[in-house]
């Protein structure tokens, strides 16, 4: 069973995405912060991480860097309410495979995950 970690400080988004991806048959973990996500990935890395760019404490770029430093080879989709090209380019340099601007179409996100996780 493929595993997805959803990292977002907005509880409504975490719960919505958890429900969508569990219905698709994925094992789904949720974290409300970058620190919580790092704790969840200490022993086991998910196949896919869906993460928010802007979170209090540790933002998505810092979380991405820490995951890569731990040599986690998970695919990452970044979700952001900000269309800042510099930040998007930096995240792509750190291995983000796709990004979605909030508000996003949950079905497009689901289809992207399905396509990318099976590669």
Secondary structure, 3 states (H helix, E strand, C coil): CCEEEEECCCHHHHHHHHHHHHHCCCEEEEECCHHHHHHHCCCCCCCEEEEECCCCCCCHHHHHHHHHHCCCCCEEEEEECCCCHHHHHHHHHCCEEEEEECCCCHHHHHHHHHHHHCC
